Amino acid sequence: MANTADSPRARALGAELRRHRRAADMTTTQVGEGIGKAHSYVSRVENGKQVPTEADLASLLFVLRVNGDEREQLLELGKAASDPDWLAPGVDRQLAALTEYERTAKRIIAVEPLLVPGLLQTFDYARETVAAFGSSGAEAEQSAMTRLGRQHVLTDEPPTTLDAFIGDFALRNSMCAPEVMRDQLHRLLDRGQRPNITIRVVPMAQPPAEVIRGSWTLMTFEDTRPVVYIEPFGSTAAITDRRTVTRCEAAVDALHEKAMSPAASAELIADLVKEME
């Protein structure tokens, strides 16, 4: 009997199965008929609400014509899908899960001491920062395109709420060309005027404890538990452990006290733009 889930791996597995179903131009009803289950079961699996048994997952992959290495990878993902946390090497393995989190999130809180959050990056800024960490030109281009593709969650109806806490170091010191950083600052000023986006600058002269350990993102949802997403160097981690989530929620409350107001933040960014022009 399948277990209920709502874990990072369960969501990633569901997102991959949905992607394959759509690629096959099939409905959840058609897939359900193919494995002898109701369409609601397929929907729960795709939404990460239920972990399929190994036999059900094998049947799903057969109906969706997923073969070879990808089939083996998804079977392995399914075996560990009930684990509440997920640490994986690289970013690509969790990209489907991250995209699904952002698509379904009610609120995203991004804390970035050294970089502009991905959901607010321009194409050129994303490409140059990715390249600075050693990616090839083609890899950086693809990564930048992917980041821009994820930003639709901020403009879709209803738009996701984004609270961004950005260290002033990220605004004053950049690995990008001056014109790229200037355009990025203009982007922040533009996005900060949208009702669903709040940008607060965090002074880093004496870095608050909430940002000194690096970047992290807290995502909350209507009917599933929150997820903390971090990207330690060379790997990614998605965490639903309640103690970790509670600490991050407390950190957000503290940052509201320590960060500059949205108005003061916009004024600082505008001043930096003037300095660059």
N, C-alpha and C positions, 0 to 999 in steps of 0.2 A: 504494500500500500504506500502511495506517495506521501511525502512529508510536506507540510506547509513550510514556506521559506521566507521570502522577502530579504534575502541576503545579497551582498554584492555579486557573488558568482551566479546566483539564481537570476538576478536581473540581467546580467551579461548574457547568460545562456538564452533567456527569453528574447532579448534583443536580437541575437544572432538567428534564432529560429524565425522570428518575425521577418527579418531581412530576407532569409531564404524563401519563406512563404510568398512574400511579395514578388521576389524575383521569379518564382515559379507561376505567378499570376493565379494564386489559389486563395480561396476564402478560408476562414477558420472552420466553417461548416464542412467544406470539402476535405480539409486535412483531418478533421475529427472523424469523418466517415471512413477515411483511409486507415485510421488506427483503431476504429471501433469505439470512439469516445465522443462525447457531446462537444459542440463548438465552445461551450463555456469552459470546458477543461483546457482546450487549446489556448483560449484567451488568458486563463489564469497562469498557465505555463509561460506564455509570452510576456506577461506582466510581472513575472518573478514571484507570483503569489503561491505557486506550487512547484515543487521539484518533481519532475517525472521519474518514475522508476527507471532502472537501466533498460528494461525491456521496452517500456513506452518510448524512451528517448531513441532507442535503436529503431523503433517503428517510425517515429517522426522523421528521423534522418533518412530512412528508406523512402518514405512517401515524398519527401522534399528533394530526393536525389542528391544528398550530400555524401560524398565519397572521399576516399583517400585520407590524406593527412588531416584535412579539416574535420572529417568525421571523427577521427581518433581524438583530436583536440577537444571537440565538443563533448564526446563521451567522458573524457577525463574531467572536463569542467563540471559535468553533471554529477560525477561521483563526489565532488567536494562542495556541491552547491549549497549545502545547509550550513557551512561554516560562516559565522557572522562577520568575519574579517577576511581581507584578501590582499596579500602582498605579492606583487609580481614584478619580475625584471622587465625594464623597458616601459614605454608608454602605450605601445600599440595593443598589447594584450588586454588592456582595460579601456581602450578607446570606445568600444561599443557600449560598455557599461556607463562610462562618463557621459557620453552623448545621451543615453537613456535617462540618466539622473537629471541632466539639464533640461531635457524635453519635458519631464514630468514634475520638476520641482516647482513648488509654490514660491519659494524664496531661496536665493543663493547669496551667501555671505562669503566674499573672497578677501583674504588677507594676504597682501603681497608687499613685503618690505623692500624688495630690490627690483621688481619688474612691474610693468603694467599688467593687470589681470588679462588672461587670454580673451575673455568675452568683450574686452574693450580695446583690443589691439587693432591697429591698421595692418593691412597686408604687408607693407614694407617693414614695419617694426617687427612683426611676427617672423618674417623671413630672415631678417638680419640677426635677431636674437637667437633663433634656432641654429643658424649657421655659426654663430659665435661659440656654440657649445660643441662644434665639431662635425655637424651634419654636412653632407654634400649639398651642392647647389640644388640638385633635383629633390633631395629629401627635404630641404628647407622650404622649397616652393610648395611641395605637397603638404607639408605640415601647416604652412601659412594658409593655404586654401582650405584645409580642414577646419582650422580655427575660425576663419571667417564664416564657414558654413554653419558652425555651431551657434553663431551669434543671432540667428533668426529667432531664438527663444525670447529675445528681448523686444522683438517687434511684432511677433505673432499675437493674435487675439485669443484669449487674454494674455498680455505679456507677463513674463516671469519678473518678479521683483529682484533687483540686484543691489546689494549693499557692498561697496568696494572700499576697503581700507588700504591705502597705498602709501608706503613709506616715502617721505620727501626725497630720500636718496634716489629712488627710481625715477624721479622727475628731474633731478639736478645732474645725475650722472648716468650716461647711457653708453652702451656699446655700439649704438647706431650712429649713422652719419647725422650731422646737425639738422639737415633738412628733413630727414626721416623723423627725428625726435620732435621737431617743430610741428610737423603734421600730426604726430601722435598726441601732442598736447592740445592741438585744436580739436582733435577727435574727443578727447576727454571733456573739453568745455561743451561741445555739442551734446554728447551723451548725458552729461550731468544735468541738462535742462529737461530731460524726459521725466515724467512723473513716476515712472517705475524704477528709476536708477538714481542712487545716492552715492556720491563720491566724497570720501573724507580722507584728507591727507594726515598721515601720522608723522609727527616730528621725530627724527631719528638721532638728534644730537645726544639724547639719552634714551636709547631705544626701550620701549615698554617691554616687559616680560612676555606679553602676549604675541609679540612679533619677532623677538630675538632668536627664536628657534627656527624660523623660516616661514615659508608660505603654507597656507592651508585653506581649504574651502569647506564650509558647512552648508549642506543642502537639506531643506525641509520640504515635506510633501503633505498632501491632503490626507492620505489614508495609509501611509507606510512610514516606517521609522526613519529618522534622519540619518544622513551619511556624512562622515568626515572624509574628505579626499585630500591626500597629500602626495607630493612627488619628490621623495628623497632622491638624491643624485643617482641616476641610472635605473630607477625603479618607480613603481607607483603603489599606493596603498589605499584601499577603501575600507573604512572602519564604521561599524554600527554599534560597537560596544557602548552600553549606556553610560558608563563612567567617563569614557573619552568624550562622548557627545556632551555630557553635562559640563565637563571642564571647558570645552569649546564655547558652549553657550555662556558660561560665566566670563570667558575671555572677551566675547563680543560685547557684553555689558560694560566691561572695563574699558574697552576701546572707545565706546561712545563717550566716555568721560575724558579720555586722554587724547583723542584725535581732534583735529580742527573741525569746525562746523562746515557743512556743505558750502555755505556762502564764503567763508574765509578760505576754504580750499580752492574754490573757483577763482577767487581773487589772486591767490598765490600762483595758480597755474597761468592765469592771464598775465601776471607780471613776468613769469618765466618766458612766455611767448614773446613779450615785448623786448626782453633782453636778447633773445635770439634773432629778432628782426632788426 
